């Protein structure tokens, strides 16, 4: 399993922890510190077991209010960094 901690920028979440399969292609689990607790727990549940590429495709570019990014968008950056470790 690949474990990766990511510090997001421009969002309320302070940290994103990602666990991927050994080959870096499947999301095992995701957890956030800070941010909108219920929504971010739901995102973690929804993406568990999904291919990394599919999650990135779905969530990349998502914004939050007037911000140019969101916790979901920052998650895509965390997933790419983690997958690059495979």
WOVEN-V147785 format. One record per residue. N is the residue number from 1. RES is the residue in one small letter. SS is DSSP state (a for helix, b for strand, c for the rest). PSI is psi in whole degrees, 0 to 359 (999 if undefined). Layout:
N;RES;SS;PSI
N;RES;SS;PSI
This chain:
1;x;c;140
2;x;b;122
3;x;b;137
4;x;b;133
5;x;b;136
6;x;b;137
7;x;c;107
8;x;c;159
9;x;c;139
10;x;c;15
11;x;c;173
12;x;c;328
13;x;b;140
14;x;b;339
15;x;b;150
16;x;b;127
17;x;b;129
18;x;b;134
19;x;b;126
20;x;b;162
21;x;c;165
22;x;c;327
23;x;c;358
24;x;c;15
25;x;c;344
26;x;b;136
27;x;b;122
28;x;b;312
29;x;b;158
30;x;b;137
31;x;b;148
32;x;b;150
33;x;b;123
34;x;b;182
35;x;c;193
36;x;c;96
37;x;a;305
38;x;a;316
39;x;a;320
40;x;a;328
41;x;a;319
42;x;a;317
43;x;a;315
44;x;a;317
45;x;a;320
46;x;a;325
47;x;a;346
48;x;c;128
49;x;c;355
50;x;c;152
51;x;b;139
52;x;a;313
53;x;a;323
54;x;a;318
55;x;a;315
56;x;a;315
57;x;a;318
58;x;a;321
59;x;a;343
60;x;c;133
61;x;c;357
62;x;c;137
63;x;c;166
64;x;c;109
65;x;c;227
66;x;c;355
67;x;c;153
68;x;c;2
69;x;c;182
70;x;c;173
71;x;a;322
72;x;a;318
73;x;a;318
74;x;a;327
75;x;a;322
76;x;a;324
77;x;a;319
78;x;a;318
79;x;a;319
80;x;a;317
81;x;a;315
82;x;a;316
83;x;a;329
84;x;a;342
85;x;c;347
86;x;c;999
